[in-house]
Amino acid sequence: MLFLDYQPDLNETDIEVYKAIISDVNAVASMSIRELAEKSHTSTASVLRFCKKFRCTGFSEFKIYLSAYLESLKEEKEVKTLDFESELLNFLARTQDKFFEDKFDEAVHLLMEKELIIFIGVGSSNVVAEYGSLYFSSLFNMAIRIEDPSNYPINYLSTELAKKMCIVALSVSGETTEIIQYLNHLNLSESSVIGITSSSNSTLSKLADIAITYNISLEKINEADITTQIPAMYIIEKLAKTVRNRMETQ
């Protein structure tokens, strides 16, 4: 809690002081103990008792620790922003590596042979899948998105149609259950799979005929995956543009 690494035992009066602090935490440093007492509808004695529960001898010491804590949060946020930008720059640099270029070129050749492109993804990857289908359809070939992979089995396709189709599977972790189960239906199919994922060691990378990986750190808030989708969108756009350019020069 605040600058402590544990939850102190707070009574109802302490909680009122705490609420007053967090309601305008940046202003506390310039407050007097009397002002905080008035804001929290308590007393100066109550504020002092609250400070002692935070390992401080008085309100002045509490403000020093609180200011240091707020500054550390600011620095941490700045570092995360720098890390995010650095990762994107590193990804763009890796797209010039021979290994990436070879995988990318394989995917381009495969897509040029297909008449139908199917995009699948779950969560934020589903949004990227929709974008990919629209982008591909605009540039060179018919593409659709499967909105709910878990309710759209593929093993009913004819062999003839399956051979003309390529599935582009999107998953940041490469372990999305719905995507893996969907691809397992391809055991008896002639369809090709291109996996776009962050992990080269993931299940998706192993199931795909061609895996294009971008190696970005996974990021979560609580249980929500907020990992950037910029690399996946970059790969999709570059694939579509490259395929179109090569088809025009044939």
C-alpha positions in Angstrom: 0.0 0.0 0.0 1.5 3.3 -1.1 5.3 3.0 -0.4 4.9 0.0 1.9 5.3 -3.6 0.6 2.5 -4.9 2.8 -1.0 -4.0 3.9 -1.0 -2.2 7.3 -3.9 -2.8 9.7 -6.1 0.2 9.2 -9.2 1.1 11.1 -12.2 3.1 9.8 -10.5 6.5 10.7 -7.3 5.4 9.0 -9.2 4.5 5.9 -10.7 8.0 5.8 -7.3 9.5 6.0 -6.1 7.1 3.2 -9.0 8.0 1.0 -8.3 11.7 1.4 -4.6 11.1 0.4 -5.3 9.1 -2.7 -8.1 11.4 -3.9 -5.4 14.0 -4.6 -2.1 12.3 -3.9 0.1 14.9 -5.7 -1.2 17.7 -3.5 -0.4 16.0 -0.2 3.2 17.1 -0.3 2.2 20.8 0.0 -0.5 20.2 2.7 -0.1 20.8 6.4 -1.2 18.1 8.8 -4.2 20.3 9.8 -5.3 20.6 6.1 -5.2 16.8 5.7 -7.2 16.4 8.9 -9.8 18.7 7.6 -9.9 17.1 4.2 -10.3 13.6 5.7 -12.8 14.9 8.4 -10.6 13.5 11.1 -8.1 15.1 13.5 -4.4 15.8 13.5 -3.9 13.1 16.1 -5.6 10.6 13.7 -3.3 11.7 10.9 -0.3 11.1 13.2 -1.5 7.6 14.1 -2.0 6.9 10.4 1.6 8.0 9.6 3.0 5.7 12.4 1.2 2.8 10.7 3.3 3.6 7.7 6.6 3.5 9.6 6.8 7.3 9.9 7.4 9.3 13.1 5.3 12.2 11.8 3.5 13.7 8.9 6.6 15.4 7.5 8.4 12.1 7.2 5.4 10.6 5.6 5.4 13.3 3.0 9.0 12.6 2.2 8.4 8.9 1.7 5.2 9.6 -0.3 7.1 12.0 -2.6 9.9 9.5 -3.2 7.3 6.8 -4.0 5.5 9.0 -6.5 8.8 9.9 -8.2 9.7 6.2 -8.5 6.3 5.5 -10.2 7.0 8.3 -12.6 10.5 6.9 -13.4 9.1 3.4 -13.8 6.5 4.7 -16.3 9.2 6.4 -18.3 11.3 3.3 -18.3 8.4 1.2 -19.6 7.8 3.7 -22.4 11.4 3.5 -23.4 11.3 -0.3 -23.2 8.3 -0.3 -25.5 9.9 1.9 -28.1 13.2 0.0 -27.9 11.4 -3.3 -28.5 9.6 -1.9 -31.6 12.9 -0.6 -32.9 14.6 -3.9 -32.2 11.8 -5.7 -34.0 12.2 -3.5 -37.1 15.9 -4.1 -37.1 15.3 -7.9 -36.9 13.1 -7.7 -40.0 16.4 -7.1 -41.9 17.9 -10.4 -40.7 18.4 -13.2 -43.2 16.3 -15.6 -41.1 13.3 -13.3 -41.0 13.6 -12.4 -44.7 13.8 -16.1 -45.6 10.7 -16.9 -43.6 8.9 -13.9 -45.0 9.8 -14.8 -48.6 8.5 -18.4 -48.0 5.2 -16.9 -46.8 5.0 -14.6 -49.8 5.5 -17.5 -52.3 2.9 -19.6 -50.4 0.3 -16.8 -50.5 0.8 -16.2 -54.2 -0.3 -19.8 -54.9 -3.6 -19.5 -52.9 -7.0 -18.2 -54.0 -8.5 -17.8 -50.5 -6.9 -16.5 -47.3 -8.5 -17.1 -44.0 -7.5 -15.0 -40.9 -8.1 -16.3 -37.4 -7.4 -14.8 -34.0 -8.9 -14.4 -30.5 -9.1 -11.2 -28.4 -7.1 -8.4 -29.7 -5.7 -10.8 -32.3 -9.2 -11.2 -33.6 -9.3 -7.4 -34.3 -6.0 -7.7 -36.2 -7.4 -10.7 -38.1 -10.3 -8.6 -39.3 -7.9 -5.8 -40.3 -5.8 -8.4 -42.1 -8.7 -9.8 -44.1 -9.8 -6.3 -45.2 -6.2 -5.3 -46.1 -5.5 -8.5 -48.1 -8.8 -8.3 -49.9 -8.1 -4.7 -50.9 -4.6 -5.5 -52.3 -4.5 -8.8 -54.0 -6.9 -11.7 -53.2 -10.1 -12.7 -51.5 -9.6 -12.9 -47.7 -12.1 -13.5 -44.8 -11.9 -13.6 -41.1 -13.3 -16.4 -39.0 -14.9 -14.5 -36.1 -15.2 -17.4 -33.7 -12.7 -20.2 -34.5 -14.1 -22.5 -31.7 -17.4 -22.8 -33.6 -16.1 -23.0 -37.1 -14.5 -26.5 -37.7 -12.6 -26.8 -41.0 -12.6 -30.6 -41.5 -15.7 -30.4 -43.7 -13.9 -28.7 -46.5 -13.2 -30.6 -49.7 -9.6 -31.5 -50.5 -9.8 -29.4 -53.7 -10.9 -26.2 -51.8 -8.5 -26.8 -49.0 -5.5 -26.9 -51.4 -6.5 -23.4 -52.6 -6.7 -22.0 -49.1 -4.2 -20.6 -46.7 -4.9 -19.9 -43.0 -3.1 -17.0 -41.3 -3.3 -17.7 -37.6 -2.6 -14.8 -35.2 -1.7 -15.3 -31.5 0.7 -13.3 -29.5 1.7 -16.1 -27.2 1.2 -18.8 -29.8 -0.7 -20.8 -27.2 -4.3 -19.5 -27.6 -6.5 -22.6 -27.0 -9.1 -21.8 -29.6 -6.5 -21.2 -32.3 -4.6 -24.4 -31.5 -7.8 -26.5 -31.5 -8.9 -25.0 -34.8 -5.6 -25.8 -36.4 -5.7 -29.4 -35.1 -8.7 -29.9 -37.4 -6.3 -29.5 -40.3 -4.8 -33.0 -39.8 -6.9 -34.3 -42.6 -6.8 -31.1 -44.6 -4.6 -29.9 -47.4 -4.7 -26.3 -46.2 -1.5 -24.4 -45.5 -0.9 -22.4 -42.3 1.1 -19.2 -41.7 1.5 -18.5 -38.0 2.2 -14.9 -36.9 3.2 -15.0 -33.2 5.8 -13.6 -30.8 7.2 -16.9 -29.8 9.3 -19.2 -32.0 9.0 -22.0 -29.5 5.2 -21.9 -29.2 2.7 -24.5 -30.3 1.5 -22.3 -33.1 5.0 -22.1 -34.5 5.2 -25.8 -34.5 1.8 -26.4 -36.1 2.3 -23.8 -38.8 3.8 -24.6 -42.2 5.6 -21.2 -41.9 5.9 -19.2 -38.7 6.8 -15.6 -38.7 7.8 -14.5 -35.2 8.5 -11.1 -33.8 9.8 -11.7 -30.3 8.0 -9.0 -28.3 7.7 -9.2 -24.5 4.2 -10.2 -23.3 2.5 -7.5 -21.3 -0.5 -7.9 -19.0 -2.5 -5.8 -16.6 -4.3 -8.0 -14.2 -5.4 -10.8 -16.5 -5.8 -8.7 -19.6 -3.2 -9.1 -22.4 -2.2 -5.6 -23.6 0.9 -6.7 -25.6 1.3 -4.5 -28.6 0.0 -5.7 -32.0 2.1 -3.3 -34.0 4.5 -6.1 -35.2 1.7 -8.3 -36.3 0.1 -5.5 -38.3 3.4 -4.6 -39.8 3.9 -8.2 -41.0 0.4 -8.4 -42.4 0.7 -5.1 -44.4 4.2 -6.0 -45.7 3.0 -9.5 -46.8 0.1 -8.1 -48.7 2.1 -5.3 -50.4 4.9 -7.7 -51.3 2.6 -10.3 -52.8 0.8 -7.6 -54.8 4.0 -6.2 -56.1 5.4 -9.6 -57.2 2.1 -10.6 -58.9 2.1 -7.3 -60.9 5.7 -8.0 -62.1 5.0 -11.6 -63.2 
